[in-house]
Amino acid sequence: MRMDEPTASHLKTGRVGEAAALSWYERAGYRLVARNWRCPLGEIDLVVTRGSSLVIVEVKARRGSAFGGPFEAVTWKKQRKLRALAETFLATLGPAAPAEVRFDVASVMLDRAGHPSVQVFEQAF
């Protein structure tokens, strides 16, 4: 296995993190547009909407803080990739593309029992 390949544990953490983030957005009045949207460039974790705003959400989940907070993993390189992914996603919407697009980071920490705590950074970049 390569070092950058996700393990079963990482995949489970990611799924729990995405579900927790989606729940947070739904409680805040957002509607899910896409989850794990893929194209040749990569993947967008969540796309949600509320009113005239479309939100591209990068979800980062961790089980501990040994490597810093989950949000710290969204580097400038990842931000650049997400912008390119968003452009591709918006192109698929055509004239239905929204007037406002923003990028959020949902930082999810899982406690020892696996219970998530979600902190959302709106307009993160």
Backbone torsions as a table, in degrees:
resi	resn	phi	psi	omega
1	MET	NA	137.1	176.8
2	ARG	-76.0	156.9	-178.5
3	MET	-63.7	-29.7	-176.8
4	ASP	-91.2	2.3	177.5
5	GLU	-82.3	133.0	-179.4
6	PRO	-71.0	143.6	176.1
7	THR	-89.8	169.8	178.3
8	ALA	-58.6	-38.9	179.6
9	SER	-64.0	-43.4	178.4
10	HIS	-64.7	-40.2	179.1
11	LEU	-63.3	-41.9	178.9
12	LYS	-64.8	-43.8	177.6
13	THR	-59.2	-43.1	178.7
14	GLY	-62.7	-43.4	179.4
15	ARG	-64.2	-43.3	178.6
16	VAL	-63.6	-42.5	179.2
17	GLY	-62.4	-44.4	179.1
18	GLU	-64.2	-42.3	179.2
19	ALA	-63.3	-41.2	179.5
20	ALA	-66.2	-42.1	179.0
21	ALA	-64.6	-44.5	179.2
22	LEU	-60.5	-42.9	178.0
23	SER	-59.8	-42.1	178.5
24	TRP	-59.4	-48.0	-179.2
25	TYR	-64.5	-41.7	-179.9
26	GLU	-64.0	-40.2	176.9
27	ARG	-64.2	-27.5	179.4
28	ALA	-87.0	5.3	175.2
29	GLY	93.9	11.4	178.2
30	TYR	-87.5	155.7	177.2
31	ARG	-116.5	136.4	179.8
32	LEU	-71.4	129.9	174.8
33	VAL	-102.6	-44.7	-179.2
34	ALA	-154.7	146.8	175.7
35	ARG	-129.4	130.6	-178.5
36	ASN	55.1	46.4	178.4
37	TRP	-69.8	126.7	-175.4
38	ARG	-119.9	149.0	170.7
39	CYS	-149.4	177.5	-179.2
40	PRO	-58.4	-23.7	179.5
41	LEU	-75.8	-25.9	-176.9
42	GLY	150.2	-146.3	-173.2
43	GLU	-137.8	141.7	170.2
44	ILE	-103.9	127.3	-177.1
45	ASP	-63.2	-58.0	-179.4
46	LEU	-137.9	143.9	168.6
47	VAL	-126.3	121.5	-179.2
48	VAL	-128.1	162.4	180.0
49	THR	-140.2	149.6	172.4
50	ARG	-153.0	123.9	-176.7
51	GLY	63.2	-130.9	-179.2
52	SER	-94.7	6.4	-177.3
53	SER	-98.4	134.3	171.3
54	LEU	-109.9	132.4	-176.0
55	VAL	-120.5	123.9	173.4
56	ILE	-92.1	121.1	-174.1
57	VAL	-115.0	123.3	171.0
58	GLU	-97.8	121.5	-179.0
59	VAL	-102.4	127.9	175.1
60	LYS	-124.3	123.6	-178.2
61	ALA	-124.9	141.3	178.0
62	ARG	-142.0	158.1	178.1
63	ARG	-98.7	-4.0	179.6
64	GLY	-163.2	171.0	-176.7
65	SER	-107.2	18.1	-179.1
66	ALA	-59.1	-29.8	-179.3
67	PHE	-107.9	20.6	-178.4
68	GLY	91.4	179.7	178.8
69	GLY	-70.8	152.7	-179.5
70	PRO	-55.2	-39.2	-177.9
71	PHE	-61.4	-25.3	-179.1
72	GLU	-67.7	-15.3	179.6
73	ALA	-79.5	-6.4	179.1
74	VAL	-91.2	85.2	-176.2
75	THR	-80.0	174.0	178.1
76	TRP	-60.1	-33.9	179.2
77	LYS	-65.4	-43.4	177.8
78	LYS	-66.1	-39.0	178.1
79	GLN	-61.4	-43.3	179.0
80	ARG	-62.2	-41.9	179.1
81	LYS	-64.6	-42.2	179.1
82	LEU	-63.8	-36.7	176.4
83	ARG	-63.0	-42.6	178.2
84	ALA	-65.4	-41.2	177.0
85	LEU	-62.7	-41.4	179.6
86	ALA	-63.0	-41.5	177.7
87	GLU	-59.7	-42.3	179.4
88	THR	-66.4	-43.1	178.9
89	PHE	-61.6	-47.0	-178.9
90	LEU	-61.8	-34.4	178.1
91	ALA	-62.6	-30.5	179.2
92	THR	-72.1	-19.7	-179.7
93	LEU	-83.5	-21.2	179.9
94	GLY	59.7	-135.1	-176.9
95	PRO	-67.3	-12.5	178.9
96	ALA	-82.9	3.1	-179.2
97	ALA	-60.6	139.8	-176.7
98	PRO	-73.4	162.2	178.6
99	ALA	-74.8	-32.3	-175.9
100	GLU	-123.2	131.1	176.3
101	VAL	-129.1	135.5	176.0
102	ARG	-135.5	162.4	-179.5
103	PHE	-116.2	121.9	177.0
104	ASP	-113.2	156.1	169.5
105	VAL	-119.6	123.5	175.0
106	ALA	-99.2	111.9	-177.2
107	SER	-99.4	115.8	-174.3
108	VAL	-118.1	124.0	174.3
109	MET	-108.1	133.4	176.8
110	LEU	-104.4	130.6	177.9
111	ASP	-78.6	-178.7	-176.5
112	ARG	-59.1	-29.8	179.6
113	ALA	-85.3	-3.4	179.2
114	GLY	89.3	10.2	178.7
115	HIS	-81.4	129.6	-176.6
116	PRO	-85.8	148.7	171.4
117	SER	-125.7	122.6	-173.1
118	VAL	-107.4	131.0	172.1
119	GLN	-125.6	121.3	-177.0
120	VAL	-104.0	130.3	175.5
121	PHE	-104.7	99.2	-179.8
122	GLU	-75.1	146.2	-179.3
123	GLN	50.0	47.5	-175.5
124	ALA	-62.8	-29.5	177.6
125	PHE	-158.3	NA	NA
